[in-house]
Amino acid sequence: MNSKPFLAIAFAGLILSACSARYQTPVAMGGDDDDAVCQSRGYAAGSPEYVACRKDRDVQRSSATTRADRRQRDLGEYMLNHPDRP
């Protein structure tokens, strides 16, 4: 039994896991402070507009994280299904 393919897949998984950092703020969001951003738009803390601004930023961040997770999963599946391509 040849263990080279298994070792290659295990090594690739290790490399991919090192690149992945879950719950990191995606680059698209810029890591901005939601409070500062919403207040800079002129919304007073606690106002309905401020609450909506914070909710919108949370939804955007969640969507960006979901997209990043999906891309990472798709890449892993592609690598498993195409071990002959680098």
C-alpha positions in Angstrom: 0.0 0.0 0.0 1.4 3.3 -1.1 1.0 6.0 1.6 2.3 8.9 -0.5 -1.1 10.1 -1.7 -2.4 10.0 1.9 0.6 12.0 3.2 0.2 14.5 0.4 -3.5 15.1 1.2 -2.8 15.3 5.0 0.0 17.8 4.3 -2.2 19.9 2.0 -4.9 19.9 4.8 -2.4 21.0 7.3 -1.2 23.9 5.1 -4.8 25.0 4.4 -5.7 24.9 8.0 -2.7 27.2 8.8 -3.9 29.7 6.3 -7.4 29.7 7.7 -8.3 31.8 10.7 -11.9 31.6 11.6 -13.8 34.5 13.0 -11.4 37.0 11.6 -13.0 40.2 10.3 -12.9 39.9 6.5 -10.8 42.4 4.6 -13.8 43.8 2.9 -15.1 45.2 6.2 -11.8 46.9 6.9 -11.9 46.0 10.6 -13.6 49.3 11.3 -15.2 50.0 14.6 -19.0 49.8 14.0 -19.8 52.4 16.7 -17.3 54.9 15.2 -18.6 54.3 11.7 -22.2 54.7 12.5 -21.6 57.8 14.7 -19.5 59.3 11.9 -22.5 59.1 9.7 -24.3 61.4 12.0 -26.4 58.8 13.9 -26.8 59.4 17.6 -26.1 56.3 19.7 -29.4 54.6 20.5 -31.4 56.2 17.7 -33.3 53.9 15.3 -30.9 55.0 12.5 -27.9 54.0 14.6 -29.4 50.6 15.5 -30.2 50.0 11.8 -26.6 51.0 10.8 -25.1 48.6 13.4 -27.5 45.8 12.2 -26.6 46.4 8.5 -22.8 46.3 9.3 -23.4 43.0 11.3 -25.3 41.5 8.3 -22.5 42.6 5.9 -19.8 41.1 8.2 -21.8 37.8 8.5 -22.3 37.6 4.8 -18.6 38.2 4.1 -17.6 35.5 6.6 -20.1 33.1 5.1 -18.7 33.8 1.6 -15.1 33.3 2.8 -16.0 30.0 4.6 -17.7 28.8 1.4 -14.7 29.6 -0.8 -12.4 27.8 1.6 -14.7 24.8 1.7 -14.9 24.8 -2.1 -11.2 25.0 -2.5 -10.7 22.1 -0.1 -13.3 20.0 -2.0 -11.7 20.9 -5.3 -8.2 19.8 -4.1 -9.6 16.5 -2.8 -11.4 15.8 -6.1 -8.5 16.9 -8.3 -5.3 15.6 -6.6 -3.5 15.5 -9.9 -3.7 19.2 -10.4 -1.6 21.6 -8.3 
